Amino acid sequence: MPPIFQRLQQATKMMSRRKILLLVLGCSTVSLLIHQGAQLSWYPKLFPLSCPPLRESPPRPKHMTVAFLKTHKTAGTTVQNILFRFAERHNLTVALPHPSCEHQFCYPRNFSAHFVHPATRPPHILASHLRFDRTELARLMPPGTVYVTILREPAAMFESLFSYYNQYCPAFRRVPNASLEAFLRAPEAYYRAGEHFAMFAHNTLAYDLGGDNERNPRDDAAYLAGLIRQVEEVFSLVMIAEYFDESLVLLRRLLAWDLDDVLYAKLNARAASSRLAAIPAALAGAARAWNALDAGLYDHFNATFWRRVARAGRACVEREARELRAARERLLRRCFGAEPVLRPAAQIRTKQLQPWQPSRKVDIMGYDLPSGGTGPATEACLKLAMPEVQYSNYLLRKQKRRGGARVRPEPVLDNPPPRPIRALPRAPQGP
């Protein structure tokens, strides 16, 4: 018997209470599906030798305290769902907004720790929309918290913002025929700085990061450099939406998580009829010029992202990204049928999976569960595709029921978290 099957036979004897499905892919790659209670593991814990694990001795434990700055229209809802599910599997507390803030931390106001529901404090995980405030987050999150965020190419992001918030942002409502081209031809004709939800129409990334979205780097290059420096001082990883799987590989390595911890279903996606199939080059250039601060942020962190990939080993990262995509496809088929497809909300029978619709002009898609499913596997699939509002409400109810009786894991202080991109400045020394 080949050694790999001898090891699997031994593992089977040790896990007699678990149901194990072995899928042999090729000659040497084996994937395990372990069903134990409500937790499902869809990916092997050991990676192929061509993609070695992090070289640490002893290996770091999984990092349990994470603050994710959920920027707008950047695939942040999918990252949030990954973090919510991780928190549930590990019995961690998720910071959630007070009901008066709805499902965001009173955005667009500057974040305050007072916006956090008392039943969700002190938290391990934070992943709902907020406007970044370094001091207030430091008050809320425990020492050793790792900060991460995600950016998206500004032209594509602005097209999504224009479509999604067209009925909410006054600058967009003023545009005849809801024409993105008309807005970008003369944005100053429609935009009013300071009015409600104006930040969705100008440099939204900079605003979410706590910056002044009215600054123009063409007039003040020092401001952009300073904002970049502030982001690098705090955030250990800036992910890039266009390279989502590669970003998740870097995230799981940063946090010492397994690849199955970052499996996902795409959430909050618009139907093809609600978005431009392709943004013409002239329109993209106009969007980047109008959102020059966001463009500067994206260009910088896109470059640093690929330098980070190079340091990790590009071939290794790409290999893990391919494995992640393959495991994700298996997971989607397992949960949503042989040909899983995103559906309009009206076609989703499961009420808990019906995504919120921002307007009649925009269709947000989602998944639905096959009929007849029950048990822990169905619950895990439900959480995989659960939209933000429903999942936030569910977690709040769950954490309110638990109250303060549970024991909260403490941060691992003797294994310090990865340092931010740029080291924090040293405190001044006394005389």
Residue pairs with C-beta under 8 A, 6 or more apart in sequence:
1 9
4 28
4 30
8 22
8 30
11 20
12 20
15 34
17 36
18 34
18 35
18 36
19 34
19 35
20 32
20 33
20 34
21 32
21 33
22 30
22 31
22 32
23 30
23 31
23 33
23 330
24 30
25 31
28 48
29 44
29 48
30 44
31 42
31 43
31 44
31 327
31 330
32 41
32 43
32 44
33 40
33 41
33 42
33 334
34 40
34 41
35 376
35 377
37 376
38 376
38 379
38 380
39 89
39 376
39 380
40 376
40 377
40 380
41 258
41 260
42 260
42 263
42 327
42 330
42 331
42 334
43 258
43 259
43 260
43 263
43 323
43 324
43 327
45 258
45 260
46 53
47 53
47 259
47 320
47 323
48 319
48 323
50 315
50 316
50 319
51 316
51 319
51 320
51 323
52 316
53 59
54 60
54 253
54 256
56 256
59 256
60 256
60 415
61 256
61 412
61 415
62 90
62 255
62 256
62 257
62 258
62 261
63 146
63 254
63 255
63 256
63 257
63 412
63 417
64 90
64 92
64 124
64 409
64 411
64 412
65 124
65 125
65 141
65 142
65 144
65 145
65 146
65 411
65 417
66 83
66 124
66 125
66 126
66 127
66 145
66 146
66 147
66 148
66 255
67 125
67 126
67 127
67 137
67 141
67 145
67 146
67 147
67 148
68 76
68 79
68 80
68 83
68 125
68 126
68 127
68 147
68 148
68 149
69 130
69 132
69 147
69 148
69 149
69 208
69 209
69 235
70 76
70 77
70 79
70 80
70 127
70 128
70 129
70 130
70 149
70 150
71 149
71 150
71 151
71 152
71 204
71 205
71 208
71 209
72 129
72 157
72 161
72 200
72 204
72 208
73 152
73 157
73 160
73 161
73 164
73 204
74 150
74 151
74 152
74 157
74 205
74 241
75 150
75 152
75 241
75 244
75 266
76 129
76 150
77 267
77 268
77 387
77 388
78 244
78 264
78 265
78 266
78 267
78 268
79 127
79 150
79 239
80 127
80 128
80 388
81 264
81 265
81 267
81 383
81 384
81 386
81 388
81 391
82 248
82 261
82 262
82 263
82 264
83 94
83 125
83 127
84 94
84 125
84 127
84 383
84 391
84 395
85 383
85 384
86 92
86 125
86 257
86 261
87 93
87 94
87 124
87 125
87 395
88 383
88 395
90 409
91 406
91 409
92 123
92 124
92 125
92 408
92 409
93 120
93 121
93 122
93 123
93 124
93 125
93 399
93 408
94 120
94 123
94 124
94 125
94 126
94 127
94 395
94 399
95 116
95 117
95 120
95 121
95 123
95 125
95 126
95 128
95 140
95 141
96 116
96 117
96 120
96 128
96 392
96 395
96 396
96 399
97 103
97 104
97 105
97 106
97 115
97 116
97 117
97 128
97 392
98 106
98 114
98 115
98 116
98 117
99 117
100 106
101 107
101 115
103 128
103 129
103 388
103 389
103 392
103 393
104 128
104 129
104 130
105 111
105 112
105 115
105 116
105 128
105 129
105 130
106 112
106 115
106 130
107 129
107 130
107 131
108 131
108 197
108 199
108 207
109 115
109 131
110 131
110 133
110 136
110 210
111 130
111 131
111 132
111 133
111 136
111 137
112 133
112 136
113 121
113 136
113 137
113 139
113 140
115 130
116 123
116 140
117 396
119 396
119 399
119 400
119 403
120 395
120 396
120 399
121 140
122 140
122 142
122 408
123 140
123 141
124 142
124 408
124 409
126 137
126 140
126 141
128 388
128 392
131 207
131 208
131 210
132 208
132 209
132 210
133 210
134 210
134 230
134 234
137 147
142 410
142 411
143 411
143 413
144 411
144 412
144 413
144 416
144 417
145 411
145 417
146 236
146 237
146 254
146 255
146 417
146 418
147 234
147 235
147 236
147 420
148 235
148 236
148 237
148 238
148 239
148 251
148 254
149 209
149 231
149 235
149 237
149 238
149 239
150 238
150 239
150 240
150 241
150 247
151 205
151 238
151 239
151 240
151 241
151 297
151 298
151 301
151 302
152 160
152 205
152 240
152 241
152 242
152 298
153 241
153 242
153 298
154 205
154 287
154 288
154 291
154 294
154 295
154 298
155 279
155 283
155 284
155 285
155 287
155 288
156 242
156 279
156 284
157 204
157 205
157 241
157 294
158 204
158 287
158 290
158 291
159 180
159 275
159 276
159 279
159 287
160 270
160 275
161 169
161 200
161 201
161 204
162 172
162 180
162 183
162 201
163 180
163 270
163 274
163 275
163 361
163 362
164 270
164 358
164 362
165 172
165 197
165 200
165 358
166 172
166 173
166 178
166 359
166 361
166 362
167 173
167 358
167 359
167 361
168 197
168 200
168 358
169 197
169 198
169 200
169 201
170 192
170 195
170 196
170 197
170 198
171 183
171 187
171 190
171 191
171 192
171 195
171 198
171 200
171 201
171 202
172 178
172 183
172 190
172 200
172 201
174 189
174 190
175 182
175 183
175 190
176 182
178 361
180 276
180 283
181 283
183 190
184 283
184 286
184 287
184 290
185 286
187 201
187 202
187 290
190 201
191 198
191 201
191 202
192 198
193 202
193 214
199 207
199 208
199 213
202 213
202 214
202 290
202 291
203 211
203 213
203 214
203 215
203 291
203 292
203 293
203 294
204 213
204 291
204 294
205 291
205 293
205 294
205 297
205 298
206 212
206 213
206 215
206 227
206 293
206 294
206 297
207 213
209 227
209 230
209 231
209 297
210 230
211 227
211 230
211 293
212 223
213 293
215 223
215 224
215 293
216 292
216 293
217 223
217 224
217 292
217 293
217 296
218 292
223 293
224 293
224 296
224 297
227 293
227 297
228 296
228 297
228 300
228 301
229 422
231 238
231 297
231 301
231 421
232 420
232 421
232 422
233 420
233 421
233 422
233 423
233 424
233 425
234 420
235 420
235 421
236 254
236 417
236 418
236 419
236 420
236 421
237 247
237 250
237 251
237 254
237 308
237 421
238 301
238 304
238 305
238 421
239 247
239 248
239 250
239 251
239 305
240 246
240 247
240 301
240 302
240 305
241 247
243 305
245 321
245 324
245 325
246 309
246 317
246 318
246 321
247 305
248 262
248 264
248 321
248 324
249 259
249 262
249 312
249 317
249 320
249 321
249 324
250 305
250 308
250 309
250 312
250 317
251 257
251 262
252 258
252 259
252 261
252 262
253 312
254 418
259 320
259 323
259 324
259 327
260 327
262 324
263 324
263 327
263 328
263 331
263 384
264 328
264 384
265 328
265 331
265 332
265 335
265 367
265 384
265 385
266 342
267 355
267 366
267 385
267 387
267 388
268 355
268 364
268 387
268 388
269 342
269 364
269 365
270 362
270 363
270 364
270 365
271 342
271 344
271 363
271 364
271 365
273 363
274 361
274 362
274 363
274 364
279 287
288 295
289 295
304 421
309 317
331 384
332 340
332 367
333 339
333 340
334 377
334 381
335 367
335 369
335 380
335 381
335 384
335 385
336 367
336 368
336 369
336 370
336 381
336 385
337 370
340 367
342 365
342 366
342 367
343 365
343 366
343 367
343 368
344 363
344 365
345 354
345 355
345 357
345 363
345 364
345 365
345 366
347 368
348 354
348 355
348 366
348 367
348 368
349 368
349 371
350 368
350 369
350 382
352 382
352 386
352 390
352 394
353 366
353 367
353 368
353 369
353 382
353 385
353 386
353 387
353 390
354 366
354 387
355 364
355 365
355 366
355 387
356 364
356 387
356 388
356 389
357 363
357 364
358 364
366 385
366 387
367 384
367 385
369 378
369 381
369 382
369 385
373 381
383 391
386 394
